[in-house]
Amino acid sequence: QLQLVESGGGLVQPGGSLRLSCAASGFTLDYYVIGWFRQAPGKEREGVSCSTDDGSKYYADSVKGRFTISRDNAKNTVYLQMNSLKPEETAVYYCAAVAAVVSVQAMCVGTQVDYWGQGTQVTVSS
């Protein structure tokens, strides 16, 4: 069974940091573009960051310089390091994967996704 399972969400103060993890099972991430999306209450799901196995990366303008996506293929795990978090970034964060024929832009901007995780809540509040 193909699965993506996120962890690492929680409550953090404005300006704080969190690292999200996404463990894949049932398939090998080497052959997939992977990404992180988020959905705030009442808003559409948006692509935050996506990455190919050969290092091509996309970041939404709102997170450039603060968020970093990385992948450890040996652990079949994807990470999203989030620094300087803002209250408006409170959302459910989802991990996703799509076959590696898709570009990072197509995945993150076009929301071309084959598999979704169940999501992890991130709340930025004092």
C-alpha positions in Angstrom: 0.0 0.0 0.0 1.4 3.4 -1.1 1.5 5.8 1.8 2.8 9.2 2.8 2.8 10.0 6.5 3.6 13.5 7.7 4.8 14.4 11.2 6.3 17.4 13.0 3.5 19.8 13.0 2.4 21.6 16.1 2.1 25.0 17.8 4.9 27.5 17.4 5.2 31.2 18.2 5.6 33.7 15.4 9.2 33.8 14.3 9.8 30.3 15.4 10.8 27.2 13.4 9.4 23.7 12.7 10.7 20.8 10.7 8.1 18.7 9.0 8.9 15.1 7.9 7.1 12.9 5.4 7.9 9.2 5.4 7.0 7.2 2.2 6.1 3.5 2.2 5.1 1.2 -0.5 7.1 3.1 -3.2 10.6 4.6 -3.6 10.8 8.4 -3.7 13.8 8.3 -6.0 11.5 8.2 -9.0 9.1 10.9 -7.9 8.9 14.6 -7.6 8.0 15.4 -4.0 6.4 18.5 -2.5 4.7 20.2 0.3 1.4 22.0 0.1 -0.7 23.8 2.7 -4.3 24.7 3.1 -5.5 27.3 5.5 -9.2 27.5 6.7 -11.4 28.9 3.9 -8.5 29.0 1.4 -7.5 26.8 -1.5 -4.6 24.4 -1.2 -1.4 25.9 -2.4 2.0 24.6 -3.3 4.7 25.6 -0.9 7.8 23.8 -2.2 8.6 20.9 -4.6 11.8 19.1 -5.5 13.0 16.6 -8.0 15.6 13.9 -7.2 18.2 15.7 -9.3 17.9 18.9 -7.3 15.5 21.1 -9.1 13.5 23.0 -6.6 10.5 25.3 -6.5 9.5 27.6 -3.6 6.5 29.8 -3.4 7.5 33.5 -3.3 6.0 33.8 0.2 8.4 31.3 1.6 11.7 31.9 -0.3 14.6 32.4 2.0 12.7 30.9 5.0 11.7 27.4 4.0 14.0 24.6 2.8 12.9 21.4 1.2 15.1 18.3 1.4 14.9 14.6 0.8 16.8 11.6 2.1 16.2 8.8 -0.4 18.0 6.3 1.8 15.3 6.9 4.5 12.6 7.4 1.9 11.7 10.6 3.7 11.1 14.2 2.7 11.6 17.2 5.0 10.4 20.8 5.1 12.4 23.1 7.4 10.3 26.2 8.2 11.9 29.3 9.8 10.6 32.7 10.7 7.0 31.4 10.7 4.2 33.9 10.5 0.6 33.6 11.9 -0.8 33.6 8.4 1.0 30.4 7.7 -1.2 28.5 10.0 -2.6 25.7 7.9 -2.7 21.9 7.4 0.5 21.0 5.6 0.4 18.1 3.2 3.2 16.0 1.7 2.7 14.9 -1.9 4.4 12.9 -4.7 4.0 12.7 -8.4 5.8 10.6 -11.0 9.1 12.2 -12.1 7.9 13.1 -15.6 6.3 16.2 -14.1 8.3 19.5 -13.4 8.4 21.1 -10.0 6.4 24.0 -11.4 3.7 21.7 -12.7 3.5 20.0 -9.4 3.6 23.0 -7.1 1.7 25.5 -9.3 -0.5 23.1 -11.3 -1.1 20.8 -8.3 -0.2 17.7 -10.4 -0.1 15.1 -7.7 -0.4 11.3 -7.7 -0.3 10.7 -3.9 -1.2 12.8 -0.9 -0.4 12.4 2.8 -3.1 12.9 5.4 -1.7 16.3 6.5 -0.3 17.7 9.7 -1.5 20.9 11.5 0.8 23.8 11.9 -0.4 26.6 14.1 1.6 29.8 14.4 0.4 31.8 17.3 1.5 33.6 20.5 
